[in-house]
């Protein structure tokens, strides 16, 4: 299969129940939300680390739940550079989260706060607390 990588494909995080079992319905909701947002494709079971802790059966469940983006790339591709730059400047603080050790927890909390996923993740990660949690919650 040849993939057209000219567009940007977002990675989707894995959604869990409170007991850390897979939440297939929530996973599908996260993916459906992204599809409804107009993405061109997605990347499942990426390098966030949860992929490594899932069993082969759990991975199959996630991939089965997957039905199939980034607006900055789309805008720039259409020559709408001012609009792309404005969106980039708004998004840059979020991009900087990619450089911290608690990236997965930040992603999960952001998804939870937006009503697009749960904050539950697999061990050994610990929940965000204090100033770090406050920063994302505001």
C-alpha positions, 0 to 999 in steps of 0.5 A: 500500500502506498500512502500519500504523505503530502498531508499531515496525519495526526497520531491518536492516543489510546483510550482506557477505562479506569481499570486500564482496560481498553475503552473501544467506544472512547477510542472510536469517539476520538477517531470519529471526532478527528475524522469529523474535523476533516483529517486526511488520515491517522496514525494509530499505535504510534510511539506514545509508549502505550503501543509497547504495553498493549497485547497483540489482541488489544492492538487488533481491537484498536486497529479494528476500531479505527475507521479510517489534519492538520489545518496549518498544512492545509492552509499553507498548501492553499497559499493561505500563509497568513492564516497558517501563521496565525494558527501556528502561533496559536498552536505553538505552546501546545507543540512545546509540550512535545519536549517534556517527559509528561507528554502523554499525560498532557495529551490525555488531560487535554483530550479529557478537558475537550470532551474528546477522550479520557485522562486514563493511561497505562502504567507506569505513568502517573497523573499530572498534579500541581502547577503542570496540571493547572497550566493545562487546565486553564 
